[in-house]
Amino acid sequence: MIVPDGEREVVRAATAELEGAIPAVPVALVPIPQARLRGTPETGFSGPPEAGARALGDLRGTRVVFTSDRSGSDDIWASDADGSSPRNLTRGQGVNRGASWSPDGRKIAFESDRDGLGTTEIYVMDADGSNPTRLTFNAFSERWIRWSPDGKRIAFAGKTASETNDLFVMDADGSNLVNLTNHPSDDGEFDWSPDGREVVFNSDRDDSQHELYILTVASGAVRRLTFDPEWDVYPVWSPDGSLIAFTRRNDVCVIRPDGSDLRLLTHLPGMETPQGWSPDGWKLFLTNANPKGSDRHHLYVVDADGRNLTQLTKATGKYEQSSWFSFGK
């Protein structure tokens, strides 16, 4: 929830629900000293051509959907990037998480247990929260939903009979379900490449630690991307396809899809999780969990080259699995 304000930006935090909306209260930014970053500008990526000239990307016209428990349970919320017009789209009908905006901005896919069957299934609703429609009727739970870049398919992670996760893809209407990975290992969080030809995901298929792999959707071929004794998880592909952000040792790193130019981007106390890129690819949004183990988070933003790590939220809260859409751009 970000809006340019001259040389700085202002984030507006929701406080109390009133007739379906939440009044916005300005929250000051808290710049993070550059010395707290392991990766310096000299060792980071060069970023977009004018990255140094743009302190923060212009996100006017951008909407965001995210999971929040601000109303007492996990629901899907939507807001303008400046914090205005916040709205609870699911309103406590079960536990609702993992929203993903369709590429045309008209639909939102999400996971929910609202039918009370003991599993989370995938639903699609209009962008205003109306017309929720159940897409899956599986004996296992689905999570980590992602629309394909062309909007024709929806991929997700689903728990199989062996109690491990595989990656699945189906048409946007729920038909033609296909198991993409079909492997006895645990295949977890993932993201599409911008051209829809590949999927980056984490898996423990080669050892007990989760590493990143890239799957070619058409052929099913899989190649390993990272090699580290620590877990590599939560990959998020940049809009131009040049970078993949992910979590390693509780920090956010970036790497090229060919495995080159691995860089540590941020280093904060507690678990850091990439949440998504700004639509122009100039900024990466991430959460930082309380190092004492709480599920309370702060939201941060950082340049793609590691500069300008900035804390956006003053009060901790739950910010999970955000999805951004830019209207009119």
C-alpha angles and dihedrals in degrees: 000000000000137000130181114246108180109281094355139033135239127218119203118213123207116239115171136001117247122174093332095313135086123222111242120234119192115245120196120238118244110210113212114227111250089232090070091064119090092202111064126204088255092059098035129087120288089235126197117342096264098029093125092053095053112069091189131000120260105253099173109136091029124125126197133200120197145158116261137165094204091119093052100270136048108283138160113255131187129200142165113259090254092056095255124130096022113180138179104232099186103033102205099308093149123306111322124189146147103048117192123187118224114241092251093050095236100105139040122205118203143160122249142167092205094127091063096229096129095254134085113239133189120259133180124209136175116269090259092055096257128127101026109195127189113232105178132054102180133147089233134061123258128212144160097049122198130177115222112249091252092051094234098108141034122212127197144162115255132186113239131206089273089062092246128112126252127184116247135186130197138170115275090257092056097258130122099034112196130184105228101189105023093182132142090234126088110265111191142169117008146166137205124247110244092253092050094235097109141033125209114209142159122246142165093215096123100038141346093282123080114244132176122264134179120221124199103222098209097050104023090232114154128201127185116243106182135039115192136130089233127072118272109201146151100044118193120187117219118241093249092047095238099111140036117201119203144155122264124169089351091302131105116248134176130213138176116253089247091058096254132122098030108188135177106232105182138013118191133149110272134021117324120202127185109234103183146302126267109256091255092051094236096112137044119207118209141169127228117205125215106272089224090069102262120144088230114114144187121220119230137180127206135179117256088248094053097259127128102021101189133183108227102184129061100189119051118243143146114290114167140161098353121190123199131206127183115210120209097009 
